[in-house]
Amino acid sequence: MKVAIFFIMLFMVWGIIHVWSRTIAIELGYALSKEQAIKEQLVADNKALHLEISTLRSSKRLESMANNMGLHTPYPDQVIYIWPDE
């Protein structure tokens, strides 16, 4: 009788440990999915920001802004080249 109770208790402990480990695995899976979704959103934001940077650095955009402010391409006599001492 003691052996049967021992095996029943052993089986119950094994069952509790098994359920606990599966619960932990499922929680980790949900956490991993959440982090992957955050990563994908950050990658998409990064791509959008790189696109915006390239748009803002566009030479046509800068030229149109300069024209709107009354600036123009300098004449050759207005350009001064400064060369480092060699």
Steps between C-alpha positions, in 0.01 A plus 500: 500500500786737582657430160176589323469826693865575421444449126179705506683785677791470256258512206325806650832682549602413144163629371532828689854554374395415146205742506716771657773462237246511214343813650843667516569398138169648383562825690847526345350439157255787549778727625715408199214574259444837664870590473509393135201723424677790670815428297303493174338834588840652582648374172207652309545830687872493423434450127248786502750728673773413249259584220416830665870581543569432133201717404616785722854479361377511140694756300188606308317567827790701640531695176129587501522610863800719417314654206201573726732685738645706217831317479663410172802313372810711569687659213853374439655816647304448823651158570815487711688171522697438815767235466672347801870574531705226351 
